[in-house]
Amino acid sequence: MPNALTAEDAPQPPKVLSTPMEIAGNLRQLQESHDPLIITFHERNQRFQSYLVEVDRDNNMIALDEMVPRDGERYLLAGESFRVEGFHDGVRIAWESNGPLSIDELSDARCYRGKLPDEVVYHQRRNAFRAALKLAQLVNVELGGEKLKSPIKGKLLDISATGCKLRFEGDITSRLQLGQVYDRFVADLPFGSMTTPVELRYLHFEERISTTFAGIRFHNMSGLVQRQVERFVYQLQREARRFDKDDL
């Protein structure tokens, strides 16, 4: 079976963007795609989620959405330095705080304004093929381990060599913590279940449909599990190509 991770999928070395045009252009991608951001303060272990809500190159300013959990705001107001990290189409985009942020409002919502970063790290981690599952073929998953009082059951929406997107019924956001590593993620793949630790990278409750969406990254996968994931991704990739041909 061909390996799903070809030479083209190999991680690329990070680039440092330093011109305002490059920086603003990449930050605008995060803003327009509503990609979640992880904020970490240098002296603290907790992680916070936010979004870019404005990129103003003309005035050399950006605005971040209100942090979740909200208690990160007091570290911000105290002037603690922090790091911001987001992912867009498999590219890691990260930067350090560039001076203090001030609290403001944008479209009647709370936000934090500050200077455009001086530098942004742009890192193409992997061109991993992300395979979406058809609604009739969604795979059952379970998230559990020591960090959870009881396992949470859901569905697998898509998967790549590095992580996957999950769907859970109802609002489970209070039970999960962004950046946390959960030591038991189980997915019932067609050829047998796989079990691996995962890191929670994205969490969003869609009230309109009473559904929580989560993005996880595989963490310290064993060789066996990695081969299972590659096999499943390759199988989905092959099916997608076949359906594309049928459409033609």
C-alpha positions, 0 to 999 in steps of 0.5 A, spaced: 500 500 500 502 506 498 504 511 504 499 516 505 505 521 507 509 522 501 515 526 500 511 532 498 508 531 505 514 532 509 514 538 514 518 544 511 522 549 515 519 555 518 519 562 515 520 568 519 515 574 515 517 581 517 514 586 512 507 589 514 504 586 507 506 579 508 504 579 516 498 583 514 496 578 509 497 572 513 493 574 519 488 576 514 487 569 512 486 567 519 481 573 520 477 571 514 477 564 515 475 565 523 481 560 525 481 559 532 487 562 536 491 559 542 494 565 547 499 563 552 502 567 557 510 566 558 509 565 565 503 561 565 501 554 563 493 555 562 491 556 554 486 561 552 482 561 545 481 567 541 480 570 534 482 575 530 477 580 528 480 586 525 487 587 521 488 594 519 495 594 516 494 602 514 494 604 522 499 598 523 493 595 528 490 588 530 484 586 534 483 580 538 476 577 540 474 576 547 479 571 550 476 564 553 476 563 559 475 570 560 480 570 566 486 571 561 484 578 560 487 580 567 494 577 565 493 581 559 491 588 562 497 587 567 502 587 561 504 580 561 507 578 555 504 572 551 504 568 544 499 567 539 498 561 535 493 559 529 493 554 524 490 555 517 490 550 511 496 546 515 500 552 516 502 554 523 502 562 524 505 564 530 507 571 533 509 574 540 506 580 543 508 587 541 506 591 546 500 592 551 493 591 548 487 595 550 480 593 551 475 596 546 469 594 542 468 592 535 460 591 533 458 592 540 463 586 542 469 586 547 475 586 543 483 587 545 487 592 540 494 592 539 500 593 534 501 589 528 506 584 530 513 585 528 515 578 526 510 572 524 513 565 524 510 561 518 511 554 518 508 549 513 508 543 518 505 538 513 501 538 506 497 532 510 491 530 506 484 531 510 479 526 508 472 528 510 467 522 511 460 522 508 455 523 513 452 515 512 459 513 514 461 517 520 466 513 525 464 513 532 469 516 537 470 516 544 474 521 548 476 519 555 482 518 560 484 521 567 482 528 565 475 527 564 470 524 569 467 520 564 468 518 557 465 523 551 462 519 545 462 523 538 463 522 531 469 523 527 468 528 521 474 528 518 481 526 519 489 527 516 495 524 518 496 529 524 489 530 527 482 530 526 475 534 527 470 531 531 462 532 533 459 531 539 451 532 541 450 538 545 454 543 549 460 539 552 465 545 552 465 546 560 468 539 560 474 540 556 480 545 556 483 547 550 491 545 550 489 539 554 492 532 552 487 527 553 490 520 554 485 516 551 482 517 544 478 511 541 476 511 534 472 505 531 475 505 524 472 500 519 478 495 520 479 495 527 479 501 533 485 505 534 487 508 541 492 514 542 493 520 546 490 527 543 491 534 544 485 539 544 486 544 539 479 547 537 473 547 541 466 551 539 459 550 540 454 551 535 448 553 539 443 553 532 444 546 532 446 544 539 452 541 537 460 542 539 465 541 534 472 539 536 479 539 533 484 534 536 492 533 534 494 526 535 499 526 540 505 521 541 502 516 536 505 509 536 508 506 530 502 502 530 496 507 530 500 511 525 500 506 520 492 505 522 491 512 521 495 512 514 491 506 512 484 510 513 486 516 510 489 513 504 482 509 503 478 515 504 483 519 499 482 513 494 474 513 495 474 520 494 478 520 487 473 514 485 467 519 486 471 524 483 472 520 476 464 518 477 462 525 477 466 526 471 
